Amino acid sequence: MFEQSPFYQQALAQLDSIGEYADIDPNIIERLRYPKRSVIVSVPVRMDTGETTVFTGYRVQHSLTAGPGKGGLRYSPHVDFGEVAALAMLMTWKCSLVNLPFGGAKGGLNCDPSTLSMGEKERATRRFTQEILPFIGPQVDVMAPDMGTGEQEMAWIYDTYSMHTGHSCPQIVTGKSAALYGTLGRREATGRGVVYCIEEAARVSGFTLRGTKVIVQGFGNVGSVAALELHRRGCAIVGVADASGSFLCPGGVDPAKLLEYAANNGHRIEGFEGLEQATKEEFFSAECDIAVPAAMERQIDEKIAGLLKCRILAEGANGPTSMEADRILDDKGIFVIPDIICNAGGVIVSYFEWVQDIQMFFWTAEEVDSRLQQLIRRAFVGVQHFAARNGYSMRRAALILGVRETAREKAARGLFP
């Protein structure tokens, strides 16, 4: 079951690591070690060949105390129950940390979306939605895009749920296109949030971004936007990695041109002129000021942590750093911006979309970005001040504040019956 997953064990270890510092009732900590609700469903899909393939789907709601569950839906051949449960737990801390009225949730479908036709993906998405209908709703659990999913999958979920209820219900998902009452700025939100946190970290560390060197692992939605925004601020992008490999470019690369190349090359950066192939170890040992892991979880272990030469590590991905690596980074004096604050821009703007859909009153792109900056910068400053005041790492400070707020809500509501 999910308890044996290395990623879930890492999430539990993080929770346990703050026990002596957070002053939280142990009985509430015990409740937070487990998801409130976990669902595994079979998703039979008629393939284009006429054969039927059965995929496994997951939805985990870690907490529903503060409000509906909130979290992405990922399509990956590697997704499993433990990964989804761990991500749901991290989402709970994230929502609490930035003061959103959501609990943490996450979902996944064990499939390889790159091998599925558009029709097969549609049938898989609609069937998955149908299977979990009793457990979702705009006041119960609200899904969003994640790895392997995007606006189109959210549109299918929106339509399937609305057909079931008999009326249009755009607030059932976030991350939709603007044509379907999605919010402006949602696609860029996570990457921009990463950069706003980097700006704050650079300010605290006493240097400006212009002229700094950056490496970005992962050139999907988060990594590409972060690279574009940092490049616009005068940073040199000297290393980029994606599923096709790790690459260095000591002279810097234009991420806009790289993004255009990838769009025409199967979403792979391999082969772009000027990129030099590197091993993962060579990539992370590159001379740089800022490193942005924005790919998968558990990418930075003890070995990689020992190689890093950056001043700031900005976790665009969820759970990219092991606890053993954390200790090394702390000893090296690297300023770590932990995932539950660094990549919170996505869920913040998802909240904005949910609110707009409920009200049927929509904001401009400038309003969305202004509100995003206000929330994420305020949360960063709160974490940084708390860390400095108590001599904590940013990770410990963020976890304490996020878990403490969730525990406070549970204590106030009590245990029923």
Secondary structure as the mmCIF struct_conf table of DSSP 4:
data_model
#
loop_
_struct_conf.conf_type_id
_struct_conf.id
_struct_conf.beg_label_comp_id
_struct_conf.beg_label_asym_id
_struct_conf.beg_label_seq_id
_struct_conf.end_label_comp_id
_struct_conf.end_label_asym_id
_struct_conf.end_label_seq_id
HELX_RH_3T_P HELX_RH_3T_P1 PHE A 2 GLN A 4
HELX_RH_AL_P HELX_RH_AL_P1 PRO A 6 SER A 17
TURN_TY1_P TURN_TY1_P1 ILE A 18 ILE A 18
HELX_RH_AL_P HELX_RH_AL_P2 GLY A 19 ALA A 22
HELX_RH_AL_P HELX_RH_AL_P3 PRO A 26 LEU A 32
TURN_TY1_P TURN_TY1_P2 ARG A 33 ARG A 33
BEND BEND1 TYR A 34 TYR A 34
BEND BEND2 LYS A 36 LYS A 36
STRN STRN1 ARG A 37 ARG A 46
TURN_TY1_P TURN_TY1_P3 ASP A 48 THR A 49
BEND BEND3 GLY A 50 GLY A 50
STRN STRN2 THR A 52 GLN A 61
BEND BEND4 THR A 65 PRO A 68
STRN STRN3 GLY A 69 SER A 76
TURN_TY1_P TURN_TY1_P4 PRO A 77 HIS A 78
HELX_RH_AL_P HELX_RH_AL_P4 PHE A 81 LEU A 97
TURN_TY1_P TURN_TY1_P5 VAL A 98 ASN A 99
BEND BEND5 PRO A 101 PRO A 101
STRN STRN4 GLY A 103 ASN A 110
BEND BEND6 CYS A 111 CYS A 111
HELX_RH_3T_P HELX_RH_3T_P2 PRO A 113 THR A 115
BEND BEND7 LEU A 116 LEU A 116
HELX_RH_AL_P HELX_RH_AL_P5 MET A 118 GLU A 131
TURN_TY1_P TURN_TY1_P6 ILE A 132 ILE A 132
HELX_RH_3T_P HELX_RH_3T_P3 LEU A 133 PHE A 135
STRN STRN5 GLY A 137 GLY A 137
TURN_TY1_P TURN_TY1_P7 PRO A 138 VAL A 140
STRN STRN6 ASP A 141 PRO A 145
TURN_TY1_P TURN_TY1_P8 MET A 147 GLY A 148
HELX_RH_AL_P HELX_RH_AL_P6 GLU A 151 THR A 165
TURN_TY1_P TURN_TY1_P9 GLY A 166 GLY A 166
BEND BEND8 HIS A 167 HIS A 167
HELX_RH_3T_P HELX_RH_3T_P4 PRO A 170 ILE A 172
STRN STRN7 VAL A 173 VAL A 173
BEND BEND9 THR A 174 GLY A 175
HELX_RH_3T_P HELX_RH_3T_P5 ALA A 178 LEU A 180
TURN_TY1_P TURN_TY1_P10 TYR A 181 TYR A 181
HELX_LH_PP_P HELX_LH_PP_P1 GLY A 182 THR A 183
TURN_TY1_P TURN_TY1_P11 LEU A 184 GLY A 185
HELX_RH_AL_P HELX_RH_AL_P7 ARG A 186 SER A 205
TURN_TY1_P TURN_TY1_P12 GLY A 206 GLY A 206
BEND BEND10 LEU A 209 LEU A 209
TURN_TY1_P TURN_TY1_P13 ARG A 210 GLY A 211
STRN STRN8 LYS A 213 GLN A 217
BEND BEND11 GLY A 220 GLY A 220
HELX_RH_AL_P HELX_RH_AL_P8 ASN A 221 ARG A 232
TURN_TY1_P TURN_TY1_P14 ARG A 233 GLY A 234
STRN STRN9 ALA A 236 ASP A 242
TURN_TY1_P TURN_TY1_P15 ALA A 243 SER A 244
STRN STRN10 GLY A 245 LEU A 248
TURN_TY1_P TURN_TY1_P16 PRO A 250 GLY A 251
HELX_RH_AL_P HELX_RH_AL_P9 PRO A 255 ALA A 263
TURN_TY1_P TURN_TY1_P17 ASN A 264 HIS A 267
TURN_TY1_P TURN_TY1_P18 GLU A 270 GLY A 271
TURN_TY1_P TURN_TY1_P19 GLU A 273 GLY A 274
STRN STRN11 GLU A 276 ALA A 278
HELX_RH_AL_P HELX_RH_AL_P10 LYS A 280 PHE A 284
TURN_TY1_P TURN_TY1_P20 SER A 285 SER A 285
BEND BEND12 ALA A 286 ALA A 286
BEND BEND13 ASP A 289 ASP A 289
STRN STRN12 ILE A 290 PRO A 293
BEND BEND14 ALA A 295 ARG A 298
STRN STRN13 ILE A 300 ILE A 300
HELX_RH_AL_P HELX_RH_AL_P11 GLU A 302 LEU A 307
BEND BEND15 ARG A 311 ARG A 311
STRN STRN14 ILE A 312 ALA A 314
BEND BEND16 ALA A 317 GLY A 319
STRN STRN15 THR A 321 THR A 321
HELX_RH_AL_P HELX_RH_AL_P12 MET A 323 ASP A 331
TURN_TY1_P TURN_TY1_P21 LYS A 332 GLY A 333
STRN STRN16 PHE A 335 ILE A 337
HELX_RH_AL_P HELX_RH_AL_P13 ASP A 339 CYS A 342
TURN_TY1_P TURN_TY1_P22 ASN A 343 ALA A 344
HELX_RH_AL_P HELX_RH_AL_P14 GLY A 345 GLN A 359
TURN_TY1_P TURN_TY1_P23 MET A 360 MET A 360
HELX_RH_AL_P HELX_RH_AL_P15 ALA A 365 ASN A 390
TURN_TY1_P TURN_TY1_P24 GLY A 391 GLY A 391
HELX_RH_AL_P HELX_RH_AL_P16 MET A 394 ARG A 413
#
